[in-house]
C-alpha cells in the first residue's frame, strides 16, 4: 500500500437535489419540489447506510456530486465526516471513470453507488468491499432495470466505461462483456433496484409495506430501513388516506 493510501472509498454518484432537475421521470405525479425532496431523502438514507460501514473502519464515505457551488446544500444531507468529490465534465462514463481514477489515487478500492437506491442493503456494500480487497476484480450489483446499482474496482480499467449506452437495459450486460475483453474477473453481488420511474417507485412502496423486492438471483435480502424516504412518502400519502 502506497504512502497516504487509505481504506476503500464508497461514493454516492449524485446530483445535489434541485427542483426541476431531480427525479424528473417522477414528475408527474410528483411536483418538481417533491421530486427534489425525495432525491434528498434518498441521499440521506443511502449515506446513513454507508456511514454504518465507515464507523466500522472499513471504508471512507464520499458524495461524488454535481454541480459545483452546491456543496453547502449537499453537506446538509450527509453524515459528518463524509467527503465531497466534484464530478468532471463529460458524459456519464467519463465522469464515472474519472471519479474512480481520482479515488484510487488515495484509496485501496473505489465503489460507486447509485443515488437512486435508498434501501440498498449494507450487506451488498460489505460484499463489494471484500471483492475489491481480494485483488484486481470487478464487483458489480445488477440493477433490475438492466443497469447496475454498485460498481467497485481496485484498479483503473477505462474499458469498463467505454462504448456503453448509458440509461439503457444493456448497461450491465455490456459492462460484463468489457470485463471479459480485458480478462477482469467479475464478482456478482446480489442484485438490487434503482428508483427512477413510476414502476420502480411502486417497488419501493411495496418494500415499505413489507414485501421483499423482486429478485433475479434467488436471494432475499432485507433492505435498509431508509427512514427519511419512508417518512416522506408516508407524509405525501397521508392526505389521500385521511380523505377515504
CORZICOR-V657614 format. One record per helix or strand of 2 or more residues. SS is the DSSP state (helix for helix, strand for strand). FROM is the first residue (numbers start at 1). TO is the last residue. If there is no record, write none. Layout:
ss & from & to
SS & FROM & TO
SS & FROM & TO
This chain:
ss & from & to
strand & 8 & 15
helix & 24 & 26
helix & 32 & 55
strand & 59 & 66
helix & 71 & 75
strand & 83 & 86
helix & 92 & 104
strand & 110 & 114
helix & 122 & 133
strand & 137 & 143
strand & 148 & 153
helix & 158 & 161
helix & 171 & 181
strand & 185 & 192
helix & 198 & 208
helix & 227 & 242
